Amino acid sequence: MSDEYQITVEAEAFFQEQYSSIENDQYAFAYRVTLRNSGRHPARLQTRHWIITDAHGQTQEVRGDGVIGEHPHLQPGEEYSYNSGSSLRTPYGTMHGSFQMEADDGTAFDAVIPLFHLIAPRILH
């Protein structure tokens, strides 16, 4: 698919100590995702697919409709950001995936969510 249909995705995670319980192997993370329509056609986010992997290699896949109850519609050059969260049983993990988009002309395409790290502080040296 050409660059006519392109959504650029950036994500950043933050450890949430106040919602974590290290004694119980519960590590909470918030993350902020920004989507930017870097293509030439308006497009709407339809669904999401996340792959979440902990430090033991345990993988969880999450699929769903929209993001945080919304289906953002992005004009060329427009951005949309949202915050959400995830929890792991280990102090380290990764997330990546894709958003399934639909351009106003009916063209369906994926916006890749690059791999990013979930890291509790003072865990890795």
C-alpha positions in Angstrom: 0.0 0.0 0.0 1.3 3.4 -0.9 1.9 6.3 1.5 -1.5 7.6 0.5 -3.0 5.6 3.4 -0.7 5.9 6.4 -1.2 6.4 10.1 2.0 6.8 12.2 1.8 5.6 15.7 3.9 6.4 18.7 3.6 5.0 22.2 5.2 5.6 25.6 4.7 3.7 28.8 4.9 4.9 32.5 5.1 2.7 35.6 2.2 3.2 38.0 3.6 2.4 41.4 0.5 3.5 43.3 -1.5 0.8 41.4 1.2 -1.9 41.7 1.8 -4.6 44.3 5.3 -5.9 44.0 4.6 -8.4 46.8 1.8 -9.9 44.7 3.6 -9.7 41.3 1.3 -7.0 40.0 2.9 -4.3 38.0 0.6 -1.5 36.6 1.6 0.6 33.6 -0.1 3.5 31.9 0.7 4.3 28.3 0.0 7.2 25.9 -0.6 6.5 22.3 -0.5 9.2 19.5 -1.8 8.5 16.0 -0.9 10.9 13.2 -2.5 10.7 9.8 0.7 11.1 7.6 -1.2 9.9 4.5 -3.3 11.8 2.0 -6.8 10.4 2.9 -9.0 10.9 6.0 -9.4 7.7 7.9 -11.2 6.3 10.9 -9.9 3.9 13.5 -12.1 0.8 13.6 -10.5 -1.8 15.8 -7.3 -2.5 17.8 -5.1 -5.6 18.2 -2.5 -5.6 21.0 0.2 -8.2 21.8 1.4 -7.9 25.4 4.4 -10.0 26.5 5.8 -10.3 30.0 9.3 -11.1 31.1 8.6 -14.9 31.1 7.4 -14.8 27.5 3.7 -15.2 28.4 1.7 -13.4 25.7 -1.7 -12.0 25.9 -3.6 -10.7 22.8 -6.3 -8.1 23.1 -8.7 -7.2 20.3 -11.4 -4.7 20.5 -13.6 -2.1 19.0 -12.1 1.4 18.8 -10.0 2.9 21.6 -11.3 4.0 25.0 -14.8 3.9 23.5 -13.9 6.1 20.6 -13.4 5.7 16.8 -11.2 8.8 16.0 -11.5 10.1 12.5 -8.2 11.8 11.4 -7.8 14.2 8.5 -4.4 14.3 6.8 -1.9 15.9 9.1 -4.2 15.5 12.1 -3.2 13.8 15.4 -5.2 12.0 18.1 -3.8 10.9 21.5 -5.2 8.8 24.3 -4.1 7.2 27.6 -4.8 3.7 28.7 -3.2 1.0 30.8 -2.1 -2.5 31.2 -0.8 -4.7 34.0 1.8 -7.5 34.1 2.8 -10.2 36.5 6.5 -9.3 35.9 8.3 -5.9 36.2 9.2 -5.9 32.6 7.4 -6.6 29.3 6.6 -5.3 25.9 3.5 -4.2 23.9 2.9 -3.8 20.2 0.2 -4.4 17.7 -1.9 -2.6 15.1 -5.0 -0.4 14.6 -7.3 -1.4 11.8 -8.2 1.7 9.9 -10.7 2.6 7.2 -10.2 5.5 4.8 -13.2 7.6 3.7 -13.0 6.0 0.3 -13.5 2.5 1.9 -9.9 1.4 1.7 -9.0 -0.7 4.8 -5.4 -0.7 6.1 -3.4 -1.3 9.3 -1.5 1.2 11.3 1.4 -0.6 13.0 2.0 0.1 16.7 5.7 -0.3 17.2 7.0 -2.3 20.0 7.5 -0.4 23.3 8.7 -1.4 26.7 7.0 -1.6 30.0 9.6 -1.3 32.7 9.3 -0.8 36.5 12.1 1.4 37.8 15.0 0.0 39.7 14.4 -3.4 38.1 16.9 -3.3 35.3 20.5 -2.1 35.9 
